[in-house]
Amino acid sequence: MTIAPMTIAGLTIFPLKSARGMPVLSARVGSKGLLDDRSMMVVDETGCAITARAAPLLMQIRVVLDGDEVILFATGRPPIGFRREELKPACGPVSVWGSEVSARDAGDAVADWLCGHLERPCRLVLQDDRHPRALDIGSGGVVSLADTAPLLLASTASLEELNLYLEQPVEMDRFRPNVVVAGELPFDEDAWAEIRIGDMRFEVAGACDRCMMTTLDPASGQARRDHEPLSMLGKQRRGEDGKVYFGQFLIPHSAGRIHLGDAVEVLSRRKPVALLPGSARKVTRLPTAAAQGLQSGSRQVELTCVAVIDETNDMKTFRFVAEPSFTYSPGQFITLMPVIGGEIVRRNYTISSSPSRPLHMSVTVKRAQDGFVSCWLHESLHVGDRLQASGPNGKFHLGAAGDTKKLFLVSAGSGVTPMISILRTIADANLDRDVVYHHSARTAADMPFRDELKLLQHQLGERLRISWNLSAKGADDAVDAPGIVHAGRFDETMAQIVCPDLSERIAFCCGPTGFRNKVRDVCTSLLPQPALAYLEESFGADESAVDLPPIGRFSVSFQRSGKTVEGEGTTTLLALARGAGVKIQSDCEAGICGSCRCTVVTGDWRIAANAADRDRSVLSDEEKAANVVLACSTSPIGDVVIEL
């Protein structure tokens, strides 16, 4: 395999810790890292650093540096600026991850601006160059207000490898590197000891352990509800120490300048960080050429309605143009966020359009009598209207079939939506698939997409067999529809008629709960053991992405510290410990690394919604049996005693 020469593909400075980065073409390197990188941070009333872990809105702040002048920007707020040379020393020392540094304060006006944006008391401080902060990794030196080291390096090849395992690929910005390298093998950087970039030499001081910051959208600060990519790193890049790794820390040997496009040379190597065997499987993606170049990954988008199409008497298709455009797999869903009665309401709807037609995106919505959002969409959403959405998400899609050619698609009601997306994609891309599609409707008036299914059957020929069943008594089955129309409810006998070779196929099922339960029972009785696969659409994220019900009042006692806190609602043991002044180490803050282990002596608890690994893989069976928990992702229920 021929590997292209390694070069710098990206350079980014982060002037304000946890805020947006500034891509640059060239950067001056000093002993602390790139000039102006992590030179500022937001602190609370006690002088402790506030990061996007606790204040995600920090990520919405942009910084512009114009000589000595600093200008801050945030959506919905007028910009504010100050001159660095005019700043006075802060009233006292400030701290970042337990390390005290002297700093200069940006003033009351900037503090008021930040308080308004972050909705919490805070101030902006700048590191005082007269009092350097010591570096405690590698060969030593000094560091800015960065978490660990002067610079962070990441690799495009490694990101591409990681994305092979993710349902929704992630962008490099989530890892916030200063230096992005292109042209090497995936994760080859794990074994680098010293490198040269242009004319400068750097010590590679160690791998970067990742935290919940990677789950935040780099533009909005909104957290991914599936906790990716941190959750996948826990499966594929977990070290023997329990931490998960992506990227490498750099320490410069001298001052100088590096540029975009500079050559990168590995001068020496070392033994890489020891990783546990990976446990994830790569995701099969469709080769849809039309989707190349569009943005991917779960993020917030603005949708503009460009068409409303009646499909049946109670089903409409809403066609949108999305800004920014995004890619998705056929079968996935998007979360619409309309404002109804002054409140943002969230509902998941499967995307019924095909990613092979990237100029628009559609959802097809069946109106339910008690459907708050579906009724609003049918009555109030018109061409030209705009609404926010986030996504796409979901593991129920065509790629889940892998290389299997033969599919059985079965749906009822609005469960038709992922199926029509899958069929449209198969036809548009001329994919080598053999499909049996069966849909259950109540009456002939409830049969959706009949004309389009006729066209798809004509296009695909023998590769697509279509059948229906009408469940209402007395329903007229003499209807103009492609395929055979059966009377009565779907059952085992009907399944054997419409799909006699079911044992050779992967089954995809989508519809109301009762219908899915019936289809599951039928498929279980007919499929061999082990079956190829049976997949269901749940119209939502995994358990880990579901909002947990609130917790009532609780009391948490820290046994060794002799402190007790009381409260109510959903919180974590880590937050409670910090609030009580009980020291406890924590790195990832998402239930991945295991550094915040503690033992529950008595009382009940549950895994919190922020847990990126609900199986708590970092804990041994013996630890779990001994009631060892991860404080960062465990919530108390009632009265709890912790051995801390």
N, C-alpha and C positions, 0 to 999 in steps of 0.2 A: 504494500500500500504506500503510495507516494503522499507525503505530507508537505503542504506548502510551507515556505519559510515563515517563522513566527514574527508577527508585528503587533504593534499597539493599535487596537481597533477602537478604543474609547478612552477618554480622559475626563474625569469629573471631579470638581471641587464642591465640597459641602460646607459653605461658610458657617451656617447655623446648624448645630447638631440637631438631627432628626427632621430638618426642613428639606425642601427640594434641592436637588443638585444642580450645578452649573456645568454643562458640558463645555470643554475648552479644546482648542487645537494644540495648545502648548502650555506647559506649566513649569514654574520654577520649583525645584526641590530643595528643601532645607533639612536640618537635622530632625525637625518635628514632622516632616512630610511635605505635601504640596503646600505652597504658600497660600495662606488664608483658609486652608481646610480645617474644619471643626475648630475655628478660632473663637466662636461665640456659642453660648448655650442659654437656655431658659432655666431659671431656678425658682424654687418655691419660696415661701416666707422664711424657711429655715436655712436657705442657701443651698439646698440639695438640687442636683440636676433634674430637670423634667424632660423626659424623652417621649417619643411617640408611643412607647409601650403604654404609658398612662394618659397621654394627650395626643391621640391620633391626628387631631386637627393641625398639629405642627407641620405635617407633611404638605399642607396646602399653602404654606408660606414660601414665597420666592424671595431670594436676596439678590440685589444688584450691587456690585462694588464699582465705584467710580473714583479711583484714586483713594483719597482719605475718606470719602463719603460712602455711607452704607444706606441703602434704601430697601425697605421691606414692603412686599406686596402680598395681599390676600384677597380672594374673591369677596366682593361685597363690602370692602373697606377701602377708604382712600389710602394711598401709599404714605409712608412716614419715613423720614430720613434723619441721620445724625452724622456728625463728624467725629472720627475716632480720636483725633488729637485733642478734642475738647472734653473728653470724658474724665471723670474723677474716680478715684479708687472706690471700690465697694465698701460698705460699712464694716464688713468682716469677711473672713475667708469663706469661699464657696467650695462645694465638694462634688466630685463626679465619681461614682462607684467607690466611695470610701476614701478617695484620694483628695486631700485638701489642696486648693490652689488659690493664689491671690488673683484678683480680677478687678476690672474697671466696670462701672455701672453705666448703662446707656441712658439713664435718666427717667424721670417720671412720665413724660409724654409717651415714650416708647413702651414703658410698663403699662400705661393705661390702654394703649393700642393692643398690646398682647393680651391683657386681661379680657378685653372685649372679644377678641377672636377665640381664645382658648376657654373663656368662661370660667376662669379660676384665677386666684391671686398669683402673680408671677412677676418676674423682672428679667431683663436681658442683660447678660454680662459678657465681657470680653476677657479672654485670658491675658494676664499681664506678663509680657515677655521677660520682665526683670526677674520673675520667679518661675523657672522652668519646672515642669512636671516630670518626674523620673519615670523611665520606661523599665518595666520589670519582666520583660521576656527577651529571648534571644541574647545578644551580646550586650544589651543595655543601651542607654542613651536617654533621650528625652522624647516626649510625645505631646501632642496637642490635647484638646478635649475629647479626642476619639476614645472609643471604649478601651482599646487594647494596644494598638501599634500605630506607627506613623502613616502607613499606607496599607490598603487592602487591594489585592489582585484577584481577579476572577477570569474564567476562560469561556469563550464562546462554545468551544467543543464540549466542555463539561455541562454547560447549560443545555445544549442540544441533547446530550445523553440523558440528563435528568428529565427533560420534557418528553422523552420517549415513554416514560412511565406515568405521565400525568394526563388525566382526562382533558384538562384545560391547560395548555402550556403557559408558562409564566415568562415574564420579561426580565431582562438583566437588572433593571432598575430596582427590583425588589431586594437585591443583595447589596446595593449601595456601594459598589467597588469604586476605588479611585482609578484603577488601571484595569482595562479589559484587553486580554491577549487573544489573538486569533491565529490559527494555523497549526496547533498542536493536537495530540491525541487527547481524548477525554480523560480528565483527571491525572494527566501526566504531571501536572504541577504539584501533586501530592508528594512527589519524590525530589523536588528541587531543593537545593541547599543554598546556591548562590546563582544569580543571573546578572546579565548585563542588558540594560536598555539604552540604546544609543551609545553614548560615551560613559554612562553611569553604571556603577555596580551596586547591587542590593543583596542583603542577606535575606533569605526566605526563612522567617523566624518561626513558622508553624502554621498549622491549619486553623481556620476560623470556625469556631463553633457558633451555630445559628440559633436564633431565638424567634419569638412570635412576631418580630418586626417584619419578617419575610412574608407573613400572611396579610400584611396591609397593602392596599393599593397605593403605589408610589405617588399618585396624583391627588387622591382624595383622603387617604388614611382609612378608608373603609376596609374592614376585615373580611377576608374570604370565609364564608361559613363552613367550607370543607377543610379549613386549616391548612391548605396547601400553599407553598410547597413543603412546609415544615413536616407535615404528616408523612409525605413520601420520603423525605430525607431520613426520617426515623426508620423507614423500612430498608432503604438502600445505602445510607451513608452514616450509619450509627457506629461510633467507635467502641472499643472495648471498655472505655470509661463511661459509656452511656450517652455521651454528647453526640450531636450530629454535625457534620462538617461540610462546608462548601466555601472555597476560596482560601487564599494564603496571605499571611501578614508579611509585609516587607519593611526592612529597616535600611535606609540609605547609608552608604559608606562615606559619602561626601556630599557637598552641595553641587548643584548643577541645574540642567534643564532637560526635560524630555518632551517629545513631540508626538502627535498622532502620526502613525505610520512608521515610527522608529522600529528598527529590528530588535528582536529579543533573542538572546543567546543563553543557554543553560551552561554555566561554568562548572558546577559540581552538583552532585546528587547525594541524597541521604535516604535512610529507610523511611518510607511513608508512614503516616498514622495508621495504626492497626484498626481495621474495620471488621465488624461482624458480617457474616454472609447475608447478602440481600435476600429479601423475601417477596418482592413485588414482580409482577409480570408487565412486559411492555404492552402499550396500548396499540391496537391496530387502527390505523387511520386511513381514510379514503384518499386516493390520489386525485383530488379535485383541483385541477390546474387553475380554474377561475378564481379560486379563493386565495391564491398566492398574493402576498403583499398586504392583505388586510390585517387589521389588529386582531389578536387572539387573546384568550384568557377572560376569566370572569371579571367584569368591571361595569361601572355605571355608564349608561348611554342615554341619549335623548332620542325618542321616537316621534316622528311626524307621520300622522295618518294620511295616506294618499288614496286609499280606496276602502269601501265597506261593501262586502259581497254577501248576499243571501245564499246560503248553502241548502238549508231546509227551513221548515216553518219556525224552528227555534234555535237555529245555528247560523252564525255569521262569521265570515273571515274578515279580519282587520289587517290590512296591508300597510306596512310602515317603511319609511326610509330611516335608517339608523345613523346617528352621528355620535361617536365615530363608528365606522363600519367594523364588523367583527366576524370571526369565523365560528362555525359550530358544526357538530356532527348530527346527521339526520336522526331524530328521535329525542334530542335534548330539549330542555325547557328553558324559558326565560321568566324572570320575575317582573311583572308589571307593577308600577308604583303610582297609581292615580291618586290625585288629591280629591277626596270626597268629603264634603261637609267640613272643609278646612283641615282634615287629617290625612296623612299619607297612609294608604292601605296597600298591603303587599299580597299579591296572588301569583302563583306559579301557573303558567300555561305552556303546553308543549308547542314548539315551533312547527307549524304545518308546512312551511315553505321548504325549499331544498337549498343546501349550501352551494349547489351547482348554479344557482341563479342569484348572484351576489348583489344585484342592484336593489333588492328589497327583501324584507323579512315579514312573515305573516304568522298570526296566531288565529286559530279557529275556535270560537267560544260557543258552547251550548248554554242557552239561557236556562237557569234553574229558578223555580218559583221562589225559593228562599235564598237565592244566590245574590248576595249584596253587591259583589263586584260584577258578576256576569250581567245582572240587570242594568247596572250603571253603564257598562260598556255598550249593551244593546240600545239603551235609550239615549245616552248622552255623548258618546264618542263619535265625532263626525270628521269628515275629510278636512284637513288643515289643522286639527287639534294636535297638541303635543303632550307627551307625558314621559316621565322618567322610567327606566327599567334597569335591571342588573342581570348579568348572566353572560353567556349561557352556562348551564349546569346539568348534571345528571349523567348516570352511567348506563342508562337504557338507550342504546343507539346502535346503529348498524355495525360500528366497529367492534362491538362486544361479541359479534359472531366470529371474529377472527378470520381464518381461512376457510371456514365451512361454507360450502356453496348452496346448500339446500336449507331453506327457511320456511317456517310455518308462522305466519302473522295472523293473530286472532284478536278481535277488538269488539267493543260495544260502546254505544253512545259517543261521547267526545273522545274515547280511546282511539278513534280513527285518526286523530291528528298526527301522532308519531308515525303511523303506518303510511299515510299518504306522503309524508316527508321522505321516508325510506324508499317507497316505490318511485317517487319522482327522481330521486338521486340515482337509483339503479338504472332507470331508463335514460336519464340525461348523460350519465357517464358510461352507459353500455357495459355495466358490470356483469361479470359472469356469475349470476345468481339464478337459482331455480326457486320460485316463490309460490307457495300456496297461501292465499289471503282469504280469510273468512271474517265477515262482520255481522254482528247481531244488532237488529233494530226492532223497535216496537211495531211500527207499521211502515207501509211503503213511503209515507210522507216523511219518515225519519231517516231515510236512506241517503247518506251524504255522498257527494263527489261521484254520482253515477256516470255523468257524461265524461268526466276526466278518467275514471277507471276504465271506461270503454276504450278511450284513446290509449291508455297505458297498456291495456291488454292487446290492442292492435300493434303497438310498438314492440312489445316483448314477445308476442306470439306464445309459443309453447312454454316459455319460461315463466309465465304467470297464469295461475288458475285462480279464479275468483268464485266465491260462493257467499250466500247470505242466509240468515234465518230471521223470520218475523215472529216475535214472541207473543203478540197480542192475539187473543182468540178472535177468529173470524177475519183476521187481516188478509187482505187480498194479495195473493202471491203472484197473480198475473200482472207483473209489473215490468216495465221496460228497464231492465238492468243487466249488466254483464254477468255471466255465470248463472248457476242454478240457485233458485230461491227456495228454501225449506221453510215449512211451517212448524211452529213450536219452539221450545227453548233448546239451547245448545246442550248436548249431553254426549255420553260416550259413543252411542250408536251413530249420531250425526258426525262426530269427529272421525270415526272410521270411514264414513262415506266421503267426506270432503277432503280428508288427508289420510289415505290408506297407508302411506309410507312415513307416517309421523315418526317412527322409531329412527329414521335416517336424518331427521331434521333438528335444527335448533328452533325452539318455540319462543316467540315474543308475544306477550299478552298485555293488553292495556284496556281498562274499562272500570266500571264501578266495582266496589269491593266484593259484593256477592257474586258478580260475574267472574271476577278473577279467581275467587275461591273455587268455583265450579270448574273452570278451565284447568286450574292447578290439579284438582282431584282427577280429572279426566286424563290429563297428560301423565300424571304419576302412575295411573293404572295401565297406560298403554306404552309408555317409554320403557326401554330395557334398562337394566342396571349394570354398569353406571350409565345414566342418560347422557346424551350430548350436552344439553343445557336447557333450562327453562328460565326465562327472564320475564320479570314483571315491571311495569311502570308504576312508580309510587307517587308521581306528581309532586316530588319534593326532594330535599336533600337527605343525606344519611342521618342516622340517629344523632351523630355528633354535631349536625348542623341545626337541630331542632331547638327552639327556645324551650328551656326547662321551666316548669311551673315554679312560682315563687315559694320561698321558704318563710315560715313564720318566725317567731322570736327564738333566739338562741343565746346560750352562754358558753363561752370558750375559756377554759382555765389552762394556763401554761404552767405545768407542774414545777419544773425546776426554777423558773423565773419568778414564781409566786404572783403572777399577774392574771387578771380576769377581765375579759371584755364581754359586753352584752350588746345585742342588736337584733335586727330583723332583716329579712330579705336575702337575696342571693349574693354571697361574697365568698372569698377564698380564705383559707387558713393563712396564706402568705400575707394577704392584705391586712388581716386582723393582727398578725404577729408584728408587722411593721408599725401599725397604728398603736400597738401597745408598747413599742420600744423593745420588742424581743428580736434579737438578731438571728437571722436565718439566711443562709446562702441560697441564691437562686440565679440561674443563668438564662434559660430559655423562656421561662414563665408561660409554658404551654404544655407541661406534662411530658416532656420529651427526654431531657437530659438526666433527671434524677438527682440533681444537686440539692434539692430542697426536701429530701427525705425526712420524714418525722413519723413518730408512732402515736396512734390514737390509743390512749389507755382505756378510756370508756367513752361511750356515746356513739351516735349514728352520724353518718356522713354520706355524701354522694359525689360522684365525679362531676365537676363543673362543666359548663358549656364551652369553655375555652380550651378544653383538653384536645390536643392534636393527636393523641394516642390513647384512646379510651381503654385499650387493653393493658395499658401501663407496662409495656414490654420491658422497660428498663428495670422493673422490679422482679426479683426471683419469686418462685412459688412460695419459698419459705418466708420471704418478706411479706408477701400478701397475706399469708396465713397468720403472721404475727401482727397484722393490722398496721403495717407500714404504709403510709400514703405519701403523695406528692403534694406539698402544701400549696403550690402555685395553681393547682387544678382540682382542689378538693374543697367542697363546701360543707360546713357543719349543719347538722339538723338537731335542734334541741340543745341539751346540755352535753358538752364535749370536754374531755380532759386530754391535753396534748403533752407528751413528754418532752418539753422544751424548757 
